Amino acid sequence: MIIMIFIGLNMLTMTLDHYGQDEMWSFALDNLNIGFIVIFTTECTLKIFALRHHYFREPWNMFDFVVVILSILGIVLRDLIEKYFVSPTLLRVVRVAKIGRVLRLVKGARGIRTLLFALAMSMPALFNICLLLFLVMFIFAIFGMSFFMHVKHRGGLDNVYNFETFGQSMILLFQMSTSAGWDTVLNDIMNEEDCEAADHETGDAGNCGNTMVAIAFLLTYLIISFLIVINMYIAVILENYSQATEDVQEGLTGDDYDMYYEIWQQFDPQGTRYIRYLQLADFLDVLEPPLQIHKPNKYKIISMDIPICRGDLCYCVDVLDALTKDFFARKGNPVEETAELGEVTAQADRPGYEPISSTLWRQREEYCARMIQSAWRKQNLPPGMEDPFSPDEDYDDDILSPDFNAPKTMLTIEEERKAKIRKNIKENLKKRDKENLKRRVSYPRGWPVDPSAEPEELLDPTSPKDPLKDSVS
C-alpha cells in the first residue's frame, strides 16, 4: 500500500512537467524524481535480499527490476547523452523510461489485470481477424487502383491519400475502415462533371470518376470492413473478457492463490511453511473470498480432514489443497483424489513434513479421551451423582463416522451442549441440597452429624459412621 502511494505521487509529479518551465521548477522535479528512484531501488534491493533467487521467478518482480534499472540509467546516461551525443530525441527516450513505474499500478488493480488477461487471451483470434482485414484491404486496393487511379485530386484525395499506388491505396482504405473521411472520398470518386473526360481516340484515360462503380465499391468495402470485421474485434475481446470475469467469479485464479500466500506470510513470518494448528481457525477467518471460511469454523476444519504434522503444525500446501477441494465441493464439482495424485504429493519436497494425525482424527482422539475421562470420573464419583462433563453421545457420534460433514448450526449445537452441562450441574446441586435437608430433618437438633457423611451412610443403621450408635456408646 505504501509503494502504491509513492507510485501515485510519482504520477502526480510527472504531470507537473510543462513547456517553458524555469530552472528552479526543473531542479525541484529532478530532485523529486531522484527521491522516487531511491525509494523504488530500496524496495527492489530489500526484496532481492529477502527472496534471493526466488525474486526473479515472479514476472511482476522482473518488471519492477527492469523499471528500476531503466530509471537509474536515465539519471546516469542523461549527462553522458547531453555531453557526447547531444541528441534531444535520444534524451527524451531515456526520460520516458520512468513512465514504466506507472504500469506497476496494474499489479495492485485486479480489474485491470482481468482486462489485460482477456486481451492476451484474445490475441490468437485477433491475429486471424487482422489477416482477414488485410485480405479484404488487399482486394479492394487492387480494385481501387483499377477504377480510380486517374481520378482528379480534390477534398478527400491528395498526394498521400489516393489510389495511384498500392501503398497509398492501402493507407486510404485503412483510414476509411474506421469510417473516417469516407464521404469526401466517395464525393471525389463520383465526380463526373468537374473533370476531363476520357478520350478514346488518343487513349487518354482522363481524371473523372464513376458514380455507380464508386457507390458499389465504397458501400461494399464499408460494410465488410467497418460493420463486420472491425466489430469482430470488439466481439472477440468482449467474449474473452466475459469469460475471464466468469472464471474469476466462479472459480479460483492465480490472484486467489497469490493472496493466500500473502496472508500466510503474516502467520508464518519466518517462512517455515508451517503454522500451528491453533492458528488455523484465525487464518481461515482472515482469508480473502472465495477461500475464506468465517468463524465459527471449528467443525468445518474437522470436516476438511487437514493433515497435522509433528509439533501440532499444519503445512501450507495441505491447507490450500483442503480449501480448494472445499471450494469445488461447494460449487457442486467435488475433486476426487486419485492414487497418482497421492503419490505425487507424497514425493514432493517438503522439509520436516511428518504427518502424524489430521483434524478429523484429532477430533476423534479428543472424543475418545473425553469418554475415558468420563468413565474414570464416574468410577470415582459418590453414588447417585452424575458426571456433569460427560460427552454428549448425540453430539459426537457423527464425528466418529467416516461420512462426517460439518453441521450447519455449529454455534447453536455448541450452546446447547454448554447449556446441558450447566443444567446437569444445577440438578446435581439441587439433589445434594435435598439430601442434606432430609438428613437434618431425620435427626433431632443437637445430635452430632458428620457433615462429610453421605446420605446413604447416615440412613443406614449398620453404618460405622451412624451418629445414633456413636452417641449411645
Buried (B, 14 or more C-beta within 10 A) or exposed (E): EEBEEBBEBBEEBBEEEEEEEEEEEEEBBEEBBEBBBEBBBEBBEEBBEEBEEEBEEBEEBEBBBEBBEBBBEBBEBBEEBEEEEEEEEEBEEBBEBBEBBBEBEBBEEEEEBBBEBBBEBBEEBBEEBEEBBEEBBBEBBEBBBEBBBBBBEBEBBEEEBBBBEEEBBBBBBBBBBEEEBBEEBBBBBBBEEEBEEEEEEEEEEBBBBBEEBBEEBBEEBBEBBBEEBBEBBEEBBEBBBEBBBEBBEEEBBEBBEEBBEEBBEEBBEEEEBBBBBEBBBEBBEEBEEBBBBEEEBBBBBBBBBBBBBEEBBBBBBBBBBBBBBBBBBEEEEEEEEEEEEEEEBEEEEBEEBEBEBBBBBBBBEEBEEBBEBBEEBEEEEEEEEBBBEBBEEEBBEEBEEEEBEBBEEBEEBBEBBEEBBEEBEEEBEEBBEEBBEEBEEEBEEEEEEEEEBBBEBBBEEEBEEBBEEEEEE
